[in-house]
Amino acid sequence: MGREGSGRVPDAQTSVEDVFREERGRLLAALVSRFGDLDLAEEATSEAIEAALRHWPVDGVPSKPGAWLLTTARRRAVDRLRRDQVLAARIAVLQVEADRADPAPPADVGGELPDERLQLFFTCAHPALPPEDRTALTLRCLAGLTTPEVARAFLVPGATMAKRITRAKKRIRDLRIPFRVPGADELPQRLPGVLQVLYSIFTEGYAASTGPQLQRLDVAEEAIRLTRVLHRLMPDEREVSGLLALMLLVHARRGARTGPGGELVLLEDQDRAAWDAPMIEEGSALVLVALTGGPPGAYGVQAAIAALHDEASDVASTDWPQIVALYDVLLRLAPTPVVAMNRAVAVAMRDGPAAGLALLDELSDQPQLRSHHPYAAARAELLARLGRGEEAAAEYRRALDLAGTDPEREYLRNRLDGSRDQA
């Protein structure tokens, strides 16, 4: 077994964590494909990590740590099956003992991505699972978040989330949901669910539901990493390219979205020199892929909107007419109240606050927007621009009551104070 040298031993625990973060989904997918049991795969993977934490600080980090973990995890799974004679008998046809006895070196899992990873994507996002269970299971199994971390993302107690994840796994077993990539006839129905799960993960990272910070960068970056995996596995799916482009173009602004103290910085006030130029370049190239070769998809159109924001030198020079036109297309593809709200804000930038406010007011009866604090904040901003300070203050108060993170609440308090002075 190769090593990286004695100088690396003090970093063994960090190396395990880095490898685990990168390889967890790969290990789970390979084990699930082999043994057909998600719980067994998770237990064996965890035991392999524990073994690495014991051995690597002493023996050194293997030259192929992913392969070491996979071999160890397979052996742990075999040991568990031996202890459960009933289960072992049921799956004896898999000849798992042959795997343990095989003297050949372990496969290098650091090269080409195995098809099994894609199987796990589609299993976690199977339409037979409720939408919230799909996202929770993907966060737990593919993004590697702990159950408490997943619970925080959903704003539910840890015990509730543990039950939800257990329920999802049980449903997979009871319904005998296959661990496989859907056939060509099933893919159009199944892929949107996978993309929605990944987008939901990214959204929680981009704009946290609650807590002291505006962004959860680790969650956003996990969503990007998972979407990159999916893109490498399905390079010809244009909406996969569109979603990856959207994530990159939005995440490129992460360093400018908050100030030194973590305070919220609006797009118009951000230091655009702090945006991630290589990420913008990569995202813009993917936009062309997403919008070429057929009718556009919703993620590709959203990515095109994000690209226009990223390419502008400031808010004033942004191509607002083209952004409104793209929102017109998006509204036909995804006719949701949130899309209509964002289009109204773009119209306000193109035609003035009164035009935008009129469109927002048309959405006032939408239940989805009543508890959506950006809607109240958008109305407040336009009312303030129109000099209607008292009405703006009322909307800022409503947005403040609905906002979930400390930076958002602090920003809204400041705006509320300013609107009171104006009134």
C-alpha positions as CSV (number, residue, x, y, z in Angstrom):
1,M,0.0,0.0,0.0
2,G,1.5,3.3,-1.1
3,R,2.0,6.3,1.2
4,E,2.4,10.0,0.8
5,G,5.3,10.1,3.1
6,S,5.8,10.6,6.8
7,G,5.4,14.3,6.5
8,R,1.8,13.7,5.7
9,V,0.9,11.7,8.8
10,P,0.0,14.7,11.0
11,D,-2.6,15.6,8.4
12,A,-4.2,12.2,8.3
13,Q,-7.5,13.2,9.9
14,T,-7.8,16.2,7.5
15,S,-7.0,13.8,4.6
16,V,-9.7,11.4,5.8
17,E,-12.3,14.2,6.0
18,D,-11.3,15.5,2.5
19,V,-11.4,12.1,0.9
20,F,-14.7,11.2,2.7
21,R,-16.3,14.4,1.4
22,E,-15.3,13.6,-2.1
23,E,-15.7,9.8,-2.1
24,R,-18.8,9.3,0.1
25,G,-21.3,9.3,-2.7
26,R,-19.1,7.2,-4.8
27,L,-18.6,4.6,-2.0
28,L,-22.3,4.5,-1.2
29,A,-23.2,4.1,-4.9
30,A,-20.8,1.2,-5.4
31,L,-21.9,-0.6,-2.3
32,V,-25.6,-0.1,-3.0
33,S,-25.1,-1.4,-6.5
34,R,-23.3,-4.5,-5.1
35,F,-25.4,-5.3,-2.1
36,G,-28.8,-3.6,-2.9
37,D,-29.2,-2.2,0.6
38,L,-28.8,1.5,1.4
39,D,-28.6,1.1,5.2
40,L,-25.9,-1.6,4.8
41,A,-24.0,0.6,2.5
42,E,-24.1,3.6,4.9
43,E,-23.0,1.4,7.8
44,A,-20.1,-0.1,5.9
45,T,-19.0,3.3,4.6
46,S,-19.0,4.7,8.1
47,E,-17.0,1.8,9.4
48,A,-14.4,2.2,6.6
49,I,-14.0,5.8,7.6
50,E,-13.5,4.8,11.3
51,A,-10.9,2.3,10.2
52,A,-9.1,5.0,8.2
53,L,-9.0,7.3,11.2
54,R,-7.4,4.5,13.2
55,H,-4.8,3.3,10.6
56,W,-3.8,6.3,8.5
57,P,-2.2,8.4,11.3
58,V,-0.1,5.3,12.1
59,D,0.5,3.8,8.7
60,G,0.4,6.9,6.5
61,V,-2.2,8.0,4.0
62,P,-2.6,5.5,1.1
63,S,-1.6,6.6,-2.4
64,K,-5.1,5.7,-3.5
65,P,-7.3,6.5,-0.5
66,G,-10.6,6.2,-2.3
67,A,-9.7,2.6,-3.3
68,W,-8.6,1.8,0.2
69,L,-11.9,3.0,1.6
70,L,-13.9,1.1,-1.0
71,T,-12.1,-2.2,-0.3
72,T,-12.4,-1.7,3.4
73,A,-16.1,-0.8,3.1
74,R,-16.8,-3.9,1.0
75,R,-15.1,-6.1,3.6
76,R,-17.1,-4.5,6.4
77,A,-20.3,-5.2,4.5
78,V,-19.4,-8.8,4.0
79,D,-18.7,-9.1,7.8
80,R,-22.1,-7.7,8.5
81,L,-23.7,-10.2,6.1
82,R,-21.9,-13.1,7.8
83,R,-23.4,-12.0,11.1
84,D,-26.9,-12.0,9.6
85,Q,-27.3,-15.5,8.3
86,V,-30.8,-14.9,7.0
87,L,-29.8,-11.9,5.0
88,A,-26.6,-13.6,3.9
89,A,-28.6,-16.5,2.6
90,R,-31.0,-14.3,0.6
91,I,-28.2,-12.6,-1.3
92,A,-25.7,-15.5,-1.5
93,V,-26.0,-15.3,-5.2
94,L,-23.9,-12.1,-5.1
95,Q,-20.9,-14.2,-4.1
96,V,-19.7,-11.6,-1.7
97,E,-17.1,-14.0,-0.3
98,A,-15.4,-14.0,-3.6
99,D,-14.8,-10.3,-3.3
100,R,-13.2,-10.7,0.1
101,A,-10.9,-13.5,-1.1
102,D,-9.9,-11.8,-4.4
103,P,-6.1,-11.1,-4.1
104,A,-6.3,-8.6,-7.0
105,P,-5.6,-5.0,-6.1
106,P,-8.6,-2.8,-5.5
107,A,-10.1,-0.9,-8.3
108,D,-9.0,2.7,-8.6
109,V,-12.2,4.7,-7.8
110,G,-10.3,8.0,-8.4
111,G,-10.6,7.9,-12.2
112,E,-13.8,7.6,-14.2
113,L,-17.0,8.2,-12.3
114,P,-19.0,4.9,-12.0
115,D,-22.5,4.6,-13.4
116,E,-23.6,3.6,-9.9
117,R,-23.4,7.2,-8.7
118,L,-26.0,8.2,-11.3
119,Q,-28.2,5.3,-10.1
120,L,-28.1,6.7,-6.6
121,F,-29.1,10.1,-7.8
122,F,-32.2,8.8,-9.4
123,T,-33.0,6.4,-6.5
124,C,-32.9,9.3,-4.0
125,A,-35.1,11.4,-6.2
126,H,-37.6,8.7,-7.2
127,P,-41.1,10.1,-7.8
128,A,-42.6,7.5,-5.4
129,L,-40.9,9.5,-2.6
130,P,-42.5,12.7,-1.3
131,P,-40.6,15.8,-2.5
132,E,-39.3,16.7,0.9
133,D,-38.1,13.2,1.5
134,R,-36.2,13.2,-1.9
135,T,-34.3,16.3,-1.0
136,A,-33.5,15.1,2.6
137,L,-32.3,11.7,1.4
138,T,-30.1,13.3,-1.3
139,L,-28.6,15.8,1.3
140,R,-27.9,12.9,3.6
141,C,-26.6,10.3,1.2
142,L,-25.0,12.2,-1.7
143,A,-24.1,15.6,-0.1
144,G,-22.9,13.9,3.1
145,L,-24.6,16.2,5.5
146,T,-25.4,14.8,8.9
147,T,-29.0,14.3,9.9
148,P,-28.9,17.4,12.3
149,E,-27.5,19.5,9.4
150,V,-30.3,18.3,7.1
151,A,-32.8,19.0,9.9
152,R,-31.5,22.6,10.1
153,A,-31.9,23.1,6.4
154,F,-35.6,22.0,6.7
155,L,-36.2,23.9,9.9
156,V,-37.3,20.8,11.7
157,P,-36.1,19.0,14.8
158,G,-33.4,16.4,14.4
159,A,-35.7,13.6,15.5
160,T,-38.2,14.5,12.9
161,M,-35.6,14.5,10.2
162,A,-34.2,11.2,11.3
163,K,-37.7,9.7,11.0
164,R,-38.2,11.2,7.6
165,I,-34.9,9.8,6.3
166,T,-35.7,6.4,7.8
167,R,-39.2,6.5,6.2
168,A,-37.7,7.3,2.8
169,K,-35.3,4.3,3.0
170,K,-38.1,2.0,4.2
171,R,-40.2,3.2,1.2
172,I,-37.4,2.3,-1.1
173,R,-37.2,-1.2,0.4
174,D,-41.0,-1.8,0.6
175,L,-41.6,-0.6,-3.0
176,R,-38.5,-2.3,-4.2
177,I,-37.4,0.8,-6.0
178,P,-34.6,-0.3,-8.3
179,F,-31.1,1.2,-8.0
180,R,-30.8,2.0,-11.7
181,V,-30.6,4.7,-14.2
182,P,-34.1,5.2,-15.8
183,G,-34.5,4.1,-19.4
184,A,-34.8,6.6,-22.2
185,D,-38.6,6.5,-22.0
186,E,-38.5,7.3,-18.3
187,L,-35.8,9.9,-18.3
188,P,-37.9,13.0,-19.3
189,Q,-40.2,12.3,-16.3
190,R,-37.5,11.5,-13.8
191,L,-34.7,14.0,-14.5
192,P,-36.6,17.2,-13.5
193,G,-37.0,15.7,-10.0
194,V,-33.3,15.2,-9.7
195,L,-32.6,18.7,-10.9
196,Q,-35.2,20.2,-8.5
197,V,-33.5,18.4,-5.6
198,L,-30.1,19.8,-6.5
199,Y,-31.5,23.3,-7.0
200,S,-33.2,23.1,-3.6
201,I,-29.9,22.2,-2.0
202,F,-28.2,25.1,-3.7
203,T,-31.0,27.5,-2.8
204,E,-30.5,26.7,0.9
205,G,-26.8,27.4,0.6
206,Y,-27.3,30.6,-1.4
207,A,-29.9,32.0,0.9
208,A,-30.1,30.2,4.2
209,S,-33.6,29.6,5.7
210,T,-32.5,30.7,9.1
211,G,-29.5,31.4,11.3
212,P,-26.8,33.9,11.9
213,Q,-25.4,33.9,8.4
214,L,-26.9,34.9,5.0
215,Q,-25.1,32.1,3.1
216,R,-24.2,28.5,3.9
217,L,-21.3,28.2,1.5
218,D,-20.6,24.6,2.3
219,V,-24.1,23.6,1.3
220,A,-24.0,25.7,-1.9
221,E,-20.6,24.2,-2.8
222,E,-21.9,20.6,-2.2
223,A,-24.8,21.3,-4.5
224,I,-22.4,22.6,-7.2
225,R,-20.1,19.5,-6.7
226,L,-23.1,17.1,-7.0
227,T,-24.3,18.9,-10.1
228,R,-20.8,18.7,-11.6
229,V,-21.0,15.0,-11.1
230,L,-24.4,14.8,-12.8
231,H,-23.1,16.9,-15.6
232,R,-20.1,14.7,-16.2
233,L,-22.4,11.7,-16.2
234,M,-25.0,13.3,-18.5
235,P,-23.1,15.8,-20.6
236,D,-25.8,15.9,-23.4
237,E,-28.7,16.9,-21.1
238,R,-29.0,20.6,-21.7
239,E,-31.0,21.4,-18.6
240,V,-28.2,19.8,-16.5
241,S,-25.8,22.3,-18.2
242,G,-28.3,25.0,-17.5
243,L,-28.6,24.2,-13.8
244,L,-24.8,24.0,-13.4
245,A,-24.4,27.3,-15.2
246,L,-27.0,29.0,-13.0
247,M,-25.3,27.8,-9.8
248,L,-21.9,28.9,-11.0
249,L,-23.1,32.4,-12.1
250,V,-24.9,33.0,-8.9
251,H,-22.2,31.5,-6.6
252,A,-19.6,33.7,-8.3
253,R,-20.9,36.7,-6.4
254,R,-20.6,35.0,-3.0
255,G,-17.6,37.0,-1.8
256,A,-19.4,40.3,-2.4
257,R,-22.8,39.5,-1.0
258,T,-21.9,40.2,2.6
259,G,-19.7,42.8,4.2
260,P,-16.9,42.4,6.7
261,G,-19.3,41.8,9.6
262,G,-21.5,39.4,7.6
263,E,-24.1,42.1,6.8
264,L,-26.2,41.8,3.6
265,V,-24.9,43.7,0.6
266,L,-27.4,44.2,-2.3
267,L,-26.5,43.5,-5.9
268,E,-26.4,47.2,-6.7
269,D,-23.8,47.9,-3.9
270,Q,-21.6,44.9,-4.4
271,D,-17.9,45.2,-5.4
272,R,-18.0,43.5,-8.8
273,A,-14.2,43.2,-8.8
274,A,-14.7,40.7,-6.0
275,W,-16.8,38.4,-8.1
276,D,-15.2,35.1,-9.2
277,A,-14.3,35.8,-12.8
278,P,-13.2,32.2,-13.8
279,M,-16.5,30.9,-12.4
280,I,-18.4,33.5,-14.4
281,E,-16.5,32.5,-17.5
282,E,-17.3,28.8,-17.0
283,G,-20.9,29.5,-16.3
284,S,-21.3,31.7,-19.3
285,A,-19.9,29.0,-21.6
286,L,-22.4,26.5,-20.1
287,V,-25.3,28.9,-20.9
288,L,-24.5,28.7,-24.6
289,V,-24.6,24.9,-24.3
290,A,-27.9,25.0,-22.4
291,L,-29.6,27.3,-24.9
292,T,-28.3,25.6,-28.1
293,G,-30.0,22.8,-29.9
294,G,-33.6,23.1,-29.1
295,P,-36.2,25.0,-27.1
296,P,-34.8,26.5,-23.9
297,G,-35.4,25.0,-20.5
298,A,-36.2,26.9,-17.3
299,Y,-32.7,26.4,-15.8
300,G,-31.0,27.6,-19.0
301,V,-33.2,30.7,-19.1
302,Q,-32.5,31.5,-15.4
303,A,-28.8,31.0,-16.1
304,A,-29.0,33.5,-19.1
305,I,-30.5,36.0,-16.7
306,A,-27.8,35.5,-14.2
307,A,-25.2,35.9,-17.0
308,L,-26.6,39.3,-17.9
309,H,-26.2,40.4,-14.3
310,D,-22.7,39.1,-14.1
311,E,-21.6,40.7,-17.4
312,A,-22.8,44.2,-16.6
313,S,-20.3,46.7,-15.0
314,D,-23.0,48.0,-12.7
315,V,-26.8,48.0,-12.2
316,A,-27.4,51.0,-14.4
317,S,-25.7,49.4,-17.4
318,T,-27.5,46.1,-17.0
319,D,-29.5,45.0,-20.0
320,W,-32.9,45.2,-18.3
321,P,-35.0,45.0,-21.5
322,Q,-33.4,41.7,-22.3
323,I,-33.8,40.4,-18.7
324,V,-37.5,41.3,-18.8
325,A,-37.8,39.4,-22.2
326,L,-36.1,36.4,-20.6
327,Y,-38.5,36.5,-17.7
328,D,-41.3,36.5,-20.2
329,V,-39.9,33.2,-21.6
330,L,-39.3,31.8,-18.1
331,L,-42.9,32.7,-17.0
332,R,-44.2,30.6,-19.8
333,L,-41.9,27.7,-18.8
334,A,-42.4,28.0,-15.1
335,P,-45.5,30.1,-14.4
336,T,-45.0,30.4,-10.6
337,P,-45.7,33.4,-8.4
338,V,-42.0,33.8,-7.5
339,V,-41.0,34.0,-11.2
340,A,-43.8,36.6,-11.7
341,M,-42.4,38.6,-8.7
342,N,-38.9,38.6,-10.1
343,R,-40.2,39.7,-13.4
344,A,-42.0,42.6,-11.8
345,V,-38.8,43.7,-10.1
346,A,-37.0,43.6,-13.5
347,V,-39.8,45.7,-15.0
348,A,-39.4,48.2,-12.2
349,M,-35.7,48.6,-13.2
350,R,-36.7,49.0,-16.9
351,D,-39.8,51.1,-16.7
352,G,-39.7,52.6,-13.2
353,P,-41.0,51.8,-9.7
354,A,-44.7,52.5,-10.4
355,A,-44.8,49.9,-13.2
356,G,-43.1,47.3,-11.1
357,L,-45.4,48.0,-8.1
358,A,-48.5,47.6,-10.2
359,L,-47.3,44.1,-11.2
360,L,-46.5,43.2,-7.6
361,D,-49.9,44.3,-6.5
362,E,-51.5,42.0,-9.0
363,L,-49.8,39.1,-7.1
364,S,-51.0,40.1,-3.7
365,D,-53.6,37.3,-3.5
366,Q,-51.0,34.5,-4.1
367,P,-50.7,32.4,-1.0
368,Q,-47.1,31.4,-1.8
369,L,-46.0,35.1,-1.6
370,R,-47.8,35.9,1.7
371,S,-45.1,34.2,3.7
372,H,-42.3,35.0,1.2
373,H,-40.3,37.9,2.8
374,P,-38.6,39.0,-0.5
375,Y,-42.1,39.9,-1.9
376,A,-42.8,42.2,1.0
377,A,-39.3,43.6,0.8
378,A,-39.7,44.3,-2.9
379,R,-42.9,46.1,-2.4
380,A,-41.3,48.2,0.4
381,E,-38.4,49.2,-1.8
382,L,-40.6,50.3,-4.6
383,L,-43.0,52.2,-2.3
384,A,-39.9,53.9,-0.7
385,R,-38.7,54.9,-4.2
386,L,-42.1,56.5,-4.9
387,G,-41.9,58.5,-1.7
388,R,-44.7,56.6,0.1
389,G,-42.8,56.2,3.3
390,E,-45.6,55.1,5.6
391,E,-46.7,52.3,3.3
392,A,-43.1,51.3,2.8
393,A,-42.6,51.1,6.6
394,A,-45.6,48.8,6.9
395,E,-44.1,46.4,4.2
396,Y,-40.7,46.5,5.8
397,R,-42.2,45.5,9.1
398,R,-44.0,42.6,7.4
399,A,-40.8,41.5,5.7
400,L,-38.9,41.8,9.0
401,D,-41.4,39.5,10.7
402,L,-40.9,36.9,7.9
403,A,-37.1,37.0,7.4
404,G,-35.2,34.1,8.6
405,T,-31.5,35.1,8.9
406,D,-29.9,37.7,11.1
407,P,-28.3,39.7,8.2
408,E,-31.6,40.0,6.4
409,R,-33.4,41.2,9.6
410,E,-30.6,43.7,10.3
411,Y,-30.9,45.1,6.7
412,L,-34.7,45.3,7.0
413,R,-34.5,47.1,10.4
414,N,-32.2,49.7,8.8
415,R,-34.5,50.2,5.9
416,L,-37.5,50.4,8.2
417,D,-35.8,53.1,10.2
418,G,-35.1,55.0,7.0
419,S,-38.6,54.8,5.8
420,R,-39.9,56.1,9.1
421,D,-37.7,59.1,8.7
422,Q,-39.0,59.5,5.2
423,A,-42.6,59.3,6.4
